[in-house]
């Protein structure tokens, strides 16, 4: 069924929006619903007889639950039940049943599965009440005792325990090497060696994780859940609880930010399902802000980069190794070092990557996973080498510009990074930059200009799309895609509207329901090329069907015409260049006696063609900082980010995506880190008061340039690539490099907080930072 699902409240553009074309700047069709409160998020869907669940978080880091006393909680007014590992509903016992579509190698965490404690903050009980207040009060009455085991959460004390990860997850390519990076580095006339450290970061989207499970009379579960794939969560629930997928519908029509935290189902989902199955009634579970720090996060990493070059600036060796935390249960992996084999021409490249098991929850992808840290280390090292050579940092990058992929000599599908450099530098005024650090000052503030490159994969996956033209001339296009705030509703409707020549308000793109046609998980900046290509393909098939219908009419003017001979405009099909020689689409359906015409399209990557190319988006980030050295305060006052990301479909939402990424890159560079008390194995700043993020006062001018590019290898239908990840990549490095230019202090760990500015060259070395 591909008609509109009423419960989704699918947004449409306001009347009068009119014709759109891809590349225009179009406001979000879901904007009005969001600002007026009409958009319902996971915790806002009503259900009759709704009960409320509150999670009880454990206080031990490793060991076993010795006892758990729920008597006081059960005796509290309004409490229905308390679920623990001792009385939970039946669940599957094998690891495979709990593996979602993005699970890494190993054994997934299973909430309330046994008495085992794997990390601090692990859920140990779910209190269910008639009201949220009753459940929240009773949750504080649950008491547990533990058999404590020795834990380890200190990455820097465990660097000698690193190991190669177990069989790897799909999408992760182990790093390869070329030439003899070690020997070439030893022989290089000019060389640098640097260590980098990045602390844990947490996603912290505005919407907390929540699941509302509506229990139907026939036992069907309709689940409103905050996630990045309704179908991935349906897969997880049906397998973990042994339910037929026909008995589970998952919906996520609106998502209040996710940034990767919703790629995997979080633990409130199985807990809410447990409660609904046990009580046979509807249940809602919402995590607290503190509990948002009790699952996946961007992993802590240690890196070393060595560069060797000739005196005239030609790279002879690139050597990049990374060690990264994972959990005891799973080997979570990221592409951290691979980017160092793609960005710069070099004959000798040595790349290495290992993980270190810690007593934490498994990390999870966070915006530009791997690249946010890996490119930071490489680009700061490139800046350091440029100064060693007494070369302008941009000139050094251009000197080593890669015309083909350095590791395997494959061509790029498209690569306009050179234009990113040139256009970004021109807009920023880079030619006026003095080479020497500490050369620019305004009163008490030192001024610095820094730059960095950015790179991210251009991914295409598999998707199915349905397009239905109704008798009233309204077009409904459907796929189980997700809109995590990126503007998916709008861009897909734009593609469909342009294809059928309809005003935007006559087109609805329906997403966020697991019963809709197959869509990939919304991640990796893949939705535009994948689902967007599917929308284009479905509409193309629909146009062909409509042309055949028009040709079958008596005395048709379309007889013998081919697709190139006709146009679709203003709700009608007509001869090309002859808008008066045609027929209204609604009239065409009426004459054919049809109330709807539907076509479906399966979007698949052009694997045979694509494997011949390296496919990536690129950027050049230019940053101005002002540093008050006496106070250690850094202000990022100006950013120019030039991006090559294929054809831009919606200039407005694409620009917003880059701006959002840059803001987060500034936050990564200067603010964000989750601190652990290793004696407790616990994150200590698990709230917005102490986990510092960039706010309005920290953000100034951000100028986004989209360099012309059209990539028909990545996206045969649209020529588009994704823009969600690339905005953050390179930003932190550009900030760090600008700080060096301002102060002459080379700081290699993030965040660069005031104490590090004040310490400068006396910054605590990485190896002693534990």
C-alpha positions as CSV (number, residue, x, y, z in Angstrom):
1,X,0.0,0.0,0.0
2,X,1.6,3.3,-1.0
3,X,-1.2,5.7,-0.3
4,X,-0.6,8.2,2.5
5,X,-0.3,6.8,6.0
6,X,-2.5,9.2,8.1
7,X,-0.5,8.6,11.3
8,X,2.6,9.9,9.7
9,X,1.2,13.4,9.2
10,X,3.5,13.7,6.1
11,X,4.4,17.4,5.5
12,X,3.8,19.1,2.2
13,X,4.9,22.5,0.9
14,X,2.6,25.5,1.5
15,X,0.2,26.4,-1.3
16,X,1.7,28.8,-3.7
17,X,5.2,27.4,-3.5
18,X,5.0,26.6,-7.2
19,X,7.5,25.0,-9.6
20,X,10.9,24.2,-8.3
21,X,14.1,23.0,-9.9
22,X,17.0,21.1,-8.4
23,X,19.7,23.5,-7.3
24,X,17.3,26.1,-6.0
25,X,17.2,27.3,-2.4
26,X,13.9,25.9,-1.1
27,X,12.6,26.1,2.5
28,X,11.8,22.9,4.3
29,X,8.4,21.5,3.6
30,X,8.4,20.2,7.2
31,X,9.4,23.6,8.7
32,X,5.9,24.8,9.5
33,X,5.0,21.5,11.3
34,X,8.2,21.7,13.4
35,X,7.9,25.4,14.5
36,X,4.2,25.1,15.3
37,X,4.5,21.8,17.3
38,X,2.4,19.8,14.8
39,X,5.4,17.5,14.2
40,X,5.2,14.6,16.6
41,X,8.4,13.0,17.9
42,X,8.9,9.5,19.4
43,X,7.8,10.6,22.9
44,X,4.7,12.6,21.7
45,X,2.5,9.9,20.2
46,X,-0.7,9.2,22.2
47,X,-2.0,5.7,23.0
48,X,-4.9,4.5,25.1
49,X,-4.0,3.1,28.5
50,X,-0.4,4.3,28.1
51,X,2.1,3.2,30.9
52,X,5.4,4.9,31.5
53,X,8.8,3.2,32.0
54,X,11.8,4.8,33.7
55,X,15.2,3.1,33.4
56,X,17.3,2.4,36.5
57,X,21.0,2.8,35.7
58,X,23.6,0.7,37.4
59,X,26.5,2.2,39.5
60,X,29.1,-0.5,39.0
61,X,31.5,-0.6,36.0
62,X,32.3,-4.3,35.9
63,X,31.1,-7.4,37.7
64,X,27.8,-9.0,38.5
65,X,24.6,-8.0,40.1
66,X,24.6,-9.8,43.5
67,X,21.1,-8.8,44.5
68,X,18.4,-6.3,43.3
69,X,15.7,-5.2,45.7
70,X,12.6,-3.9,44.0
71,X,10.2,-4.3,46.9
72,X,10.1,-0.6,47.9
73,X,9.5,0.4,44.3
74,X,6.7,-2.1,43.8
75,X,5.0,-0.8,46.9
76,X,5.1,2.8,45.7
77,X,1.8,4.3,44.6
78,X,1.0,4.1,40.9
79,X,3.7,1.5,40.2
80,X,2.6,-1.4,37.9
81,X,5.8,-3.5,37.7
82,X,9.6,-3.5,37.8
83,X,11.4,-5.6,35.2
84,X,14.9,-6.9,35.9
85,X,17.0,-9.7,34.4
86,X,15.2,-12.0,36.8
87,X,11.7,-11.6,35.5
88,X,12.0,-10.1,32.0
89,X,9.9,-11.5,29.1
90,X,11.5,-14.2,26.9
91,X,14.2,-13.1,24.5
92,X,16.4,-14.9,22.0
93,X,19.6,-16.2,23.6
94,X,22.0,-16.1,20.6
95,X,24.1,-13.1,19.6
96,X,22.9,-13.1,16.0
97,X,19.4,-12.3,17.1
98,X,20.6,-9.0,18.6
99,X,22.7,-7.9,15.7
100,X,21.2,-4.9,13.9
101,X,22.2,-4.0,10.4
102,X,25.2,-1.9,11.5
103,X,26.5,-4.1,14.3
104,X,30.3,-4.6,14.5
105,X,32.0,-7.9,15.1
106,X,31.4,-9.4,18.5
107,X,28.5,-9.8,20.9
108,X,25.9,-7.0,21.0
109,X,24.9,-5.6,24.4
110,X,21.6,-7.0,25.5
111,X,19.8,-5.0,28.2
112,X,18.5,-7.0,31.3
113,X,19.7,-10.2,29.6
114,X,21.8,-11.4,32.6
115,X,23.4,-10.3,35.9
116,X,26.6,-9.3,34.1
117,X,27.7,-5.7,34.3
118,X,29.8,-4.4,31.4
119,X,30.0,-0.7,31.9
120,X,29.0,2.1,34.3
121,X,25.5,3.4,33.7
122,X,24.3,0.1,32.3
123,X,20.5,-0.3,32.6
124,X,19.7,-2.8,35.4
125,X,15.9,-2.4,35.7
126,X,12.8,-0.8,34.2
127,X,10.2,0.6,36.5
128,X,6.7,0.9,34.9
129,X,4.1,3.3,36.4
130,X,0.7,4.6,35.6
131,X,2.3,8.0,35.4
132,X,5.8,9.2,34.5
133,X,6.1,10.8,37.9
134,X,5.2,7.6,39.8
135,X,7.7,5.6,37.7
136,X,10.4,8.2,38.2
137,X,10.0,8.2,42.0
138,X,9.9,4.5,42.3
139,X,13.1,4.1,40.1
140,X,15.0,5.8,42.9
141,X,13.8,3.1,45.3
142,X,15.4,0.2,43.5
143,X,18.5,-1.0,45.3
144,X,21.2,-3.2,43.9
145,X,24.4,-4.8,45.3
146,X,27.3,-6.0,43.1
147,X,30.2,-8.4,43.0
148,X,32.7,-5.9,41.8
149,X,35.5,-6.8,39.4
150,X,38.6,-4.7,38.5
151,X,37.8,-2.4,35.5
152,X,39.9,-0.5,33.0
153,X,38.7,2.6,31.2
154,X,42.1,4.3,30.7
155,X,43.1,4.2,27.0
156,X,46.4,5.9,27.5
157,X,47.5,3.4,30.1
158,X,46.6,0.6,27.8
159,X,48.3,1.5,24.5
160,X,50.4,-1.7,24.8
161,X,47.2,-3.8,24.8
162,X,46.1,-2.8,21.2
163,X,45.1,-5.5,18.8
164,X,43.9,-5.9,15.2
165,X,40.1,-5.9,15.3
166,X,38.1,-9.1,14.7
167,X,36.3,-9.8,11.3
168,X,35.2,-6.4,10.2
169,X,31.8,-4.8,9.7
170,X,30.5,-4.0,6.2
171,X,31.6,-0.6,5.0
172,X,34.9,-0.7,6.8
173,X,38.0,-1.1,4.6
174,X,41.2,-2.1,6.5
175,X,44.0,0.3,5.8
176,X,46.6,-0.8,3.2
177,X,50.0,0.6,2.5
178,X,52.2,1.4,-0.5
179,X,56.0,1.4,-0.9
180,X,58.1,1.5,2.2
181,X,56.9,4.2,4.4
182,X,59.2,3.4,7.3
183,X,62.4,3.3,5.2
184,X,61.4,6.4,3.2
185,X,60.7,8.4,6.4
186,X,64.0,7.4,7.9
187,X,65.8,8.7,4.7
188,X,63.8,11.9,4.2
189,X,65.8,15.1,4.4
190,X,63.0,16.9,6.2
191,X,60.6,15.1,8.6
192,X,58.2,15.6,11.4
193,X,56.7,13.2,14.0
194,X,53.7,14.1,16.0
195,X,51.3,12.4,18.5
196,X,47.6,13.3,18.7
197,X,44.9,12.6,21.3
198,X,41.2,13.0,21.1
199,X,38.9,12.5,24.0
200,X,35.5,10.9,24.1
201,X,32.6,13.0,22.6
202,X,28.9,12.4,23.0
203,X,26.3,13.1,20.4
204,X,23.8,15.1,22.6
205,X,21.0,15.7,20.0
206,X,18.2,17.9,21.3
207,X,15.7,15.0,21.3
208,X,16.4,12.4,23.9
209,X,16.1,8.7,22.9
210,X,12.5,7.5,23.3
211,X,10.2,4.7,22.3
212,X,6.4,4.6,22.4
213,X,5.1,1.1,21.9
214,X,1.4,1.0,21.0
215,X,0.1,-2.5,21.9
216,X,-2.8,-3.4,19.5
217,X,-5.7,-5.7,20.2
218,X,-4.2,-8.4,18.0
219,X,-0.8,-8.1,19.7
220,X,0.6,-6.0,16.9
221,X,3.3,-3.5,18.1
222,X,3.3,-0.1,16.5
223,X,6.5,1.6,17.7
224,X,7.3,5.3,17.5
225,X,11.1,5.4,18.0
226,X,13.9,7.9,17.7
227,X,16.3,6.2,15.1
228,X,17.9,6.6,11.7
229,X,16.2,3.6,10.2
230,X,12.7,2.3,11.0
231,X,13.5,-0.9,9.1
232,X,16.7,-1.6,11.0
233,X,14.8,-1.2,14.3
234,X,12.0,-3.5,13.1
235,X,14.7,-6.0,12.1
236,X,16.2,-5.8,15.6
237,X,12.9,-6.1,17.5
238,X,11.5,-8.9,15.5
239,X,14.7,-11.0,15.8
240,X,15.4,-10.2,19.4
241,X,11.9,-11.2,20.6
242,X,11.1,-13.8,18.0
243,X,8.3,-11.9,16.5
244,X,7.1,-12.0,12.9
245,X,8.0,-8.7,11.1
246,X,4.3,-8.5,10.2
247,X,3.6,-8.1,13.9
248,X,5.9,-5.0,14.3
249,X,5.7,-1.6,12.6
250,X,8.3,1.0,13.5
251,X,7.9,4.7,12.7
252,X,10.3,7.6,12.8
253,X,8.6,10.4,10.8
254,X,10.4,13.1,12.8
255,X,13.9,12.9,14.4
256,X,15.2,15.6,16.6
257,X,18.8,15.2,15.6
258,X,20.9,12.0,15.8
259,X,24.3,12.5,14.1
260,X,24.9,8.7,14.1
261,X,23.5,8.0,17.6
262,X,20.4,6.5,16.0
263,X,22.2,4.2,13.5
264,X,21.8,1.3,16.0
265,X,18.7,0.8,18.2
266,X,19.4,2.1,21.7
267,X,18.5,0.2,24.8
268,X,15.2,2.1,25.6
269,X,13.7,0.3,22.5
270,X,14.0,-3.3,23.7
271,X,13.1,-2.2,27.3
272,X,9.9,-0.6,26.1
273,X,9.1,-3.7,24.0
274,X,9.7,-5.9,27.0
275,X,7.3,-3.9,29.1
276,X,4.6,-3.9,26.4
277,X,4.8,-7.6,25.8
278,X,4.8,-8.4,29.5
279,X,1.9,-6.1,30.4
280,X,0.1,-6.4,27.1
281,X,-0.5,-2.7,27.0
282,X,1.1,0.4,25.5
283,X,4.3,1.7,27.1
284,X,6.6,4.7,26.7
285,X,10.2,4.9,27.7
286,X,12.3,8.1,27.5
287,X,15.9,8.4,28.5
288,X,17.1,11.3,30.7
289,X,19.8,13.6,29.5
290,X,22.2,11.9,31.9
291,X,21.3,8.5,30.4
292,X,22.1,9.9,26.9
293,X,25.8,9.5,28.1
294,X,25.2,5.8,28.8
295,X,25.5,4.2,25.4
296,X,27.6,4.8,22.2
297,X,29.9,7.8,21.7
298,X,32.7,9.0,19.5
299,X,35.6,6.9,20.6
300,X,38.7,8.1,22.4
301,X,41.8,7.9,20.1
302,X,45.5,8.1,20.1
303,X,47.3,8.7,16.8
304,X,50.9,9.2,15.5
305,X,51.7,10.8,12.2
306,X,55.1,11.0,10.5
307,X,55.7,12.9,7.3
308,X,58.9,13.1,5.3
309,X,59.6,15.5,2.5
310,X,62.3,16.9,0.2
311,X,63.5,20.4,0.9
312,X,61.4,21.8,-1.9
313,X,58.2,20.3,-0.4
314,X,57.6,17.1,-2.2
315,X,56.2,14.4,0.2
316,X,58.4,11.3,0.4
317,X,56.7,9.4,3.2
318,X,53.3,9.4,5.0
319,X,53.1,7.2,8.1
320,X,49.9,7.3,10.1
321,X,48.9,4.9,12.9
322,X,45.8,5.0,15.2
323,X,44.7,3.2,18.4
324,X,41.1,3.5,19.4
325,X,38.9,2.3,22.2
326,X,36.2,-0.3,21.8
327,X,34.2,-2.3,24.3
328,X,34.9,-5.8,25.7
329,X,31.8,-7.1,23.8
330,X,32.4,-5.7,20.3
331,X,35.2,-4.5,18.0
332,X,33.8,-1.2,16.9
333,X,36.0,0.1,14.0
334,X,36.4,3.4,12.2
335,X,38.1,4.6,9.1
336,X,40.7,6.8,10.8
337,X,44.0,6.4,8.9
338,X,42.7,5.5,5.4
339,X,42.3,9.2,4.5
340,X,46.0,9.7,4.7
341,X,46.3,7.4,1.7
342,X,43.9,9.4,-0.4
343,X,44.6,13.1,0.0
344,X,48.2,13.7,-1.1
345,X,50.5,12.3,-3.8
346,X,53.2,10.1,-2.2
347,X,55.0,6.9,-3.2
348,X,55.5,5.6,0.3
349,X,52.5,5.3,2.6
350,X,52.4,3.3,5.8
351,X,49.0,3.0,7.6
352,X,48.1,1.0,10.7
353,X,45.0,0.8,12.9
354,X,44.3,-1.2,16.1
355,X,41.7,-1.2,18.8
356,X,41.9,-1.4,22.6
357,X,39.2,-3.2,24.7
358,X,37.8,-1.1,27.5
359,X,35.1,-1.5,30.1
360,X,32.7,0.9,28.3
361,X,29.7,0.6,26.1
362,X,30.6,0.1,22.4
363,X,31.4,3.4,20.6
364,X,29.1,4.3,17.7
365,X,29.4,6.4,14.6
366,X,29.3,10.1,15.1
367,X,29.2,12.7,12.3
368,X,32.1,11.8,9.8
369,X,33.2,8.8,11.9
370,X,37.0,8.3,11.7
371,X,37.5,11.3,9.4
372,X,36.7,13.9,12.1
373,X,39.8,12.6,14.1
374,X,41.9,11.1,11.4
375,X,41.9,14.1,9.0
376,X,42.5,16.3,12.0
377,X,45.8,14.6,12.8
378,X,46.9,14.5,9.2
379,X,46.1,18.1,8.5
380,X,47.7,19.5,11.6
381,X,50.8,17.4,10.7
382,X,50.7,18.9,7.1
383,X,50.6,22.3,8.6
384,X,53.6,21.5,10.9
385,X,55.6,20.2,7.9
386,X,54.8,23.3,5.9
387,X,56.3,25.4,8.6
388,X,59.3,23.1,8.8
389,X,59.8,23.7,5.1
390,X,59.0,27.4,5.4
391,X,56.3,27.0,2.9
392,X,52.8,28.5,2.8
393,X,50.4,25.7,4.0
394,X,48.2,26.0,0.9
395,X,51.2,26.0,-1.5
396,X,52.4,22.9,0.3
397,X,49.1,21.1,-0.3
398,X,49.0,22.2,-3.9
399,X,52.6,21.0,-4.4
400,X,51.4,17.5,-3.4
401,X,48.0,17.5,-5.0
402,X,46.9,14.0,-6.0
403,X,45.5,13.7,-9.5
404,X,44.8,10.0,-9.0
405,X,44.3,8.0,-5.8
406,X,47.8,7.6,-4.3
407,X,47.4,4.1,-3.0
408,X,46.1,2.4,-6.1
409,X,46.3,5.0,-8.9
410,X,42.6,4.8,-9.5
411,X,41.0,7.9,-11.1
412,X,38.5,10.0,-9.1
413,X,34.9,9.9,-10.2
414,X,35.1,13.7,-9.9
415,X,37.5,15.8,-7.9
416,X,37.4,19.5,-7.7
417,X,39.5,20.0,-4.6
418,X,41.9,22.3,-6.4
419,X,39.0,24.6,-7.1
420,X,38.0,24.4,-3.5
421,X,41.5,25.5,-2.5
422,X,41.5,28.4,-5.1
423,X,38.0,29.6,-4.6
424,X,38.1,29.3,-0.8
425,X,41.5,31.1,-0.6
426,X,40.2,33.9,-2.9
427,X,37.1,34.4,-0.8
428,X,39.0,34.3,2.5
429,X,41.8,36.6,1.4
430,X,44.6,34.0,2.0
431,X,47.1,35.8,-0.2
432,X,47.4,38.5,2.4
433,X,48.4,36.1,5.1
434,X,51.9,36.6,6.5
435,X,53.8,33.3,6.9
436,X,55.3,33.9,10.3
437,X,53.3,33.1,13.5
438,X,52.4,35.9,15.8
439,X,52.5,38.4,12.9
440,X,48.9,39.8,13.3
441,X,47.4,41.4,16.4
442,X,44.4,43.5,17.3
443,X,44.7,45.0,20.8
444,X,45.0,42.1,23.3
445,X,44.2,39.5,20.8
446,X,46.6,37.7,18.5
447,X,45.1,36.9,15.0
448,X,45.8,33.7,13.2
449,X,44.7,32.2,9.8
450,X,44.7,28.5,9.3
451,X,43.4,26.1,6.7
452,X,42.9,22.3,6.2
453,X,41.6,19.9,3.6
454,X,38.5,17.7,4.0
455,X,37.4,14.4,2.5
456,X,34.6,12.0,2.9
457,X,33.3,8.9,1.0
458,X,30.5,9.3,-1.5
459,X,28.3,6.3,-0.8
460,X,25.4,4.8,-2.8
461,X,23.3,1.9,-1.4
462,X,20.1,0.1,-2.4
463,X,16.6,1.5,-2.1
464,X,13.1,0.9,-3.5
465,X,10.9,3.9,-4.3
466,X,7.2,4.0,-5.2
467,X,5.6,6.9,-7.1
468,X,1.8,7.1,-7.3
469,X,0.0,9.8,-9.3
470,X,-3.6,10.2,-8.1
471,X,-6.6,11.2,-10.1
472,X,-6.7,14.7,-8.5
473,X,-3.1,15.3,-9.8
474,X,-1.4,14.8,-6.5
475,X,1.9,12.8,-6.6
476,X,2.8,10.6,-3.6
477,X,6.4,9.2,-3.5
478,X,7.3,6.8,-0.8
479,X,10.4,5.0,0.7
480,X,11.3,4.0,4.2
481,X,13.9,6.7,4.4
482,X,14.6,8.9,7.4
483,X,14.8,12.7,7.9
484,X,17.1,13.3,10.8
485,X,16.9,17.1,10.3
486,X,18.8,17.1,7.0
487,X,15.9,18.1,4.8
488,X,15.1,14.7,3.3
489,X,11.3,15.4,3.0
490,X,12.2,18.5,0.9
491,X,14.9,17.4,-1.5
492,X,13.0,14.2,-2.4
493,X,9.9,16.2,-3.1
494,X,11.9,18.6,-5.2
495,X,13.4,15.8,-7.3
496,X,9.9,14.3,-7.9
497,X,8.3,17.7,-8.6
498,X,10.9,18.6,-11.2
499,X,10.6,15.2,-12.9
500,X,6.7,15.4,-13.2
501,X,6.6,19.2,-13.8
502,X,4.4,19.7,-10.7
503,X,4.2,22.5,-8.2
504,X,6.0,21.5,-5.0
505,X,2.7,21.7,-3.0
506,X,1.2,18.9,-5.2
507,X,4.0,16.5,-4.3
508,X,4.3,14.5,-1.1
509,X,7.3,12.4,-0.1
510,X,6.4,9.8,2.5
511,X,9.1,8.4,4.8
512,X,9.6,7.1,8.3
513,X,7.6,3.9,8.3
514,X,9.0,0.4,8.2
515,X,6.2,-0.8,6.0
516,X,7.2,1.5,3.1
517,X,9.6,0.3,0.4
518,X,13.1,-0.6,1.4
519,X,15.5,2.2,2.2
520,X,19.0,2.2,3.7
521,X,19.9,3.5,7.1
522,X,20.2,7.2,7.0
523,X,23.9,7.6,7.5
524,X,27.2,8.3,5.7
525,X,25.7,11.0,3.6
526,X,24.2,8.4,1.3
527,X,20.5,9.3,1.2
528,X,20.6,11.9,-1.6
529,X,22.4,9.7,-4.1
530,X,20.5,6.5,-3.1
531,X,16.9,7.4,-2.2
532,X,17.1,10.5,-4.5
533,X,18.2,8.4,-7.4
534,X,15.3,6.0,-6.6
535,X,12.8,8.9,-6.7
536,X,14.2,10.0,-10.0
537,X,14.0,6.5,-11.4
538,X,10.4,5.9,-10.2
539,X,9.2,9.2,-11.6
540,X,11.0,8.4,-14.9
541,X,9.0,5.1,-15.1
542,X,5.8,6.9,-14.2
543,X,6.4,9.4,-17.0
544,X,6.9,6.6,-19.5
545,X,3.6,5.0,-18.3
546,X,1.8,8.3,-18.7
547,X,3.1,8.8,-22.2
548,X,1.9,5.3,-23.2
549,X,-1.5,6.2,-21.7
550,X,-1.6,9.4,-23.7
551,X,-0.6,7.6,-26.8
552,X,-3.5,5.1,-26.4
553,X,-6.1,7.8,-26.5
554,X,-8.2,8.1,-29.6
555,X,-6.7,10.5,-32.2
556,X,-3.8,11.1,-29.8
557,X,-1.3,13.8,-30.7
558,X,1.3,11.7,-28.9
559,X,1.3,8.7,-31.2
560,X,4.8,7.9,-32.3
561,X,6.3,10.3,-29.8
562,X,9.3,9.4,-27.6
563,X,10.3,10.6,-24.2
564,X,12.5,13.3,-25.7
565,X,9.5,14.7,-27.7
566,X,7.3,15.5,-24.7
567,X,7.5,17.6,-21.5
568,X,5.7,17.5,-18.2
569,X,4.7,20.9,-16.9
570,X,2.1,22.5,-14.7
571,X,0.3,19.2,-14.2
572,X,0.0,18.2,-17.8
573,X,1.9,16.3,-20.5
574,X,2.5,18.3,-23.8
575,X,4.6,18.3,-26.9
576,X,8.0,19.7,-26.3
577,X,8.0,23.5,-26.7
578,X,4.2,23.5,-27.2
579,X,2.5,23.9,-23.8
580,X,-0.9,24.3,-25.4
581,X,-0.6,21.0,-27.2
582,X,-1.2,18.5,-24.4
583,X,-3.5,17.1,-21.7
584,X,-3.9,17.5,-18.0
585,X,-2.7,14.5,-16.1
586,X,-5.9,14.4,-14.0
587,X,-7.9,14.3,-17.3
588,X,-5.6,11.6,-18.7
589,X,-6.3,9.4,-15.7
590,X,-10.1,10.1,-15.9
591,X,-10.2,9.2,-19.6
592,X,-8.4,5.9,-18.8
593,X,-10.8,5.2,-16.0
594,X,-8.0,5.1,-13.4
595,X,-8.0,6.6,-9.9
596,X,-4.2,6.1,-9.6
597,X,-1.1,5.1,-11.6
598,X,1.8,3.6,-9.7
599,X,5.4,2.8,-10.7
600,X,8.2,1.3,-8.5
601,X,12.0,1.5,-9.0
602,X,14.9,-0.4,-7.5
603,X,17.9,1.9,-7.0
604,X,21.2,-0.1,-7.0
605,X,24.8,1.2,-7.2
606,X,26.6,0.9,-10.6
607,X,29.1,-1.5,-8.9
608,X,31.0,-2.5,-12.1
609,X,31.5,1.1,-13.1
610,X,32.0,2.5,-9.6
611,X,34.7,0.1,-8.5
612,X,37.0,1.6,-11.2
613,X,36.9,5.0,-9.4
614,X,37.6,6.5,-6.0
615,X,34.4,8.4,-5.1
616,X,34.6,11.2,-2.5
617,X,33.5,14.7,-1.6
618,X,36.2,17.2,-0.9
619,X,36.6,20.6,0.9
620,X,39.0,23.3,1.8
621,X,38.4,25.0,5.1
622,X,39.9,28.5,5.9
623,X,39.6,29.8,9.5
624,X,40.4,33.0,11.3
625,X,40.9,32.9,15.1
626,X,41.5,35.6,17.7
627,X,43.4,34.5,20.8
628,X,43.7,36.3,24.1
629,X,46.9,34.6,25.3
630,X,46.6,36.0,28.8
631,X,43.2,34.4,29.4
632,X,43.6,31.4,27.1
633,X,40.4,32.4,25.2
634,X,40.1,31.5,21.5
635,X,37.4,33.0,19.3
636,X,36.7,31.7,15.8
637,X,35.7,34.8,14.0
638,X,35.5,33.8,10.4
639,X,35.2,30.6,8.4
640,X,35.2,30.0,4.6
641,X,34.4,26.4,3.6
642,X,34.6,25.5,-0.1
643,X,33.0,22.2,-0.8
644,X,32.9,20.0,-3.9
645,X,29.9,17.6,-3.5
646,X,28.5,17.0,-6.9
647,X,25.3,18.7,-8.0
648,X,23.6,20.5,-5.1
649,X,19.9,19.6,-5.1
650,X,18.7,22.2,-2.5
651,X,21.1,25.1,-2.0
652,X,19.4,26.1,1.2
653,X,19.4,22.9,3.1
654,X,22.8,21.9,1.8
655,X,24.3,25.2,3.0
656,X,22.6,24.5,6.4
657,X,24.2,21.1,6.5
658,X,27.7,22.5,5.9
659,X,27.2,25.3,8.5
660,X,26.0,22.8,11.1
661,X,29.1,20.6,10.4
662,X,31.4,23.6,10.7
663,X,29.7,24.6,14.0
664,X,30.4,21.1,15.3
665,X,33.9,21.2,14.0
666,X,34.5,24.4,16.1
667,X,32.9,22.7,19.1
668,X,35.2,19.6,18.6
669,X,38.2,21.9,18.3
670,X,37.5,24.0,21.4
671,X,34.8,22.6,23.6
672,X,33.7,19.0,23.6
673,X,35.0,16.2,25.7
674,X,33.5,13.6,28.1
675,X,35.8,13.2,31.1
676,X,36.2,9.9,32.9
677,X,37.0,9.3,36.6
678,X,39.0,6.1,36.0
679,X,38.8,5.1,39.6
680,X,35.0,4.8,39.0
681,X,35.1,4.1,35.3
682,X,32.4,6.6,34.9
683,X,31.8,9.7,32.7
684,X,31.5,12.6,35.1
685,X,30.3,15.6,33.0
686,X,27.1,13.8,31.8
687,X,24.9,16.9,31.5
688,X,24.7,20.1,29.5
689,X,26.0,22.2,32.4
690,X,29.4,20.5,32.3
691,X,29.6,18.9,28.8
692,X,30.5,22.1,27.0
693,X,29.2,22.6,23.4
694,X,29.5,25.6,21.1
695,X,26.7,28.1,21.6
696,X,25.6,31.1,19.6
697,X,28.2,33.4,21.2
698,X,30.9,31.1,20.0
699,X,29.9,31.2,16.3
700,X,30.5,34.1,14.0
701,X,30.7,34.4,10.2
702,X,30.5,31.1,8.2
703,X,30.7,31.4,4.4
704,X,29.9,28.3,2.4
705,X,31.0,27.9,-1.3
706,X,29.8,25.0,-3.4
707,X,32.2,24.4,-6.2
708,X,30.7,23.3,-9.5
709,X,30.8,19.5,-9.9
710,X,28.5,16.9,-11.5
711,X,29.3,13.3,-10.6
712,X,27.4,10.8,-12.8
713,X,29.5,7.9,-11.5
714,X,28.3,8.3,-8.0
715,X,24.8,9.3,-9.0
716,X,23.8,8.5,-12.6
717,X,20.4,10.1,-12.1
718,X,21.3,13.3,-10.2
719,X,25.0,13.8,-10.3
720,X,24.8,14.5,-6.6
721,X,26.9,13.5,-3.6
722,X,26.2,13.8,0.1
723,X,26.9,16.9,2.2
724,X,26.0,15.8,5.7
725,X,29.5,14.7,6.9
726,X,32.0,16.9,5.0
727,X,31.2,20.1,6.9
728,X,32.9,18.9,10.1
729,X,35.9,17.3,8.4
730,X,38.9,19.5,8.4
731,X,37.3,22.2,10.5
732,X,39.0,21.3,13.8
733,X,42.4,21.1,12.1
734,X,41.9,24.5,10.5
735,X,41.1,25.9,13.9
736,X,44.2,24.3,15.4
737,X,46.4,25.5,12.6
738,X,45.0,29.0,12.9
739,X,45.8,29.0,16.7
740,X,49.4,28.0,15.8
741,X,49.6,30.9,13.3
742,X,48.3,33.3,16.0
743,X,50.4,32.1,18.9
744,X,53.2,29.9,17.6
745,X,52.0,27.1,19.9
746,X,51.4,23.8,18.3
747,X,48.6,22.0,20.1
748,X,47.8,18.5,19.0
749,X,45.0,17.3,21.2
750,X,41.3,18.3,21.2
751,X,39.6,20.1,22.6
752,X,42.0,23.1,22.8
753,X,40.8,24.5,26.1
754,X,42.2,27.7,27.8
755,X,44.6,25.7,30.0
756,X,46.3,24.3,26.9
757,X,46.6,27.8,25.4
758,X,48.2,29.0,28.7
759,X,50.5,26.1,28.9
760,X,51.5,26.2,25.3
761,X,54.7,24.3,24.6
762,X,54.4,23.0,28.2
763,X,51.1,21.2,27.4
764,X,51.0,17.8,29.2
765,X,52.4,15.2,26.7
766,X,49.9,12.6,25.4
767,X,51.7,9.7,27.2
768,X,51.3,11.5,30.6
769,X,47.8,12.7,30.1
770,X,46.1,9.7,31.8
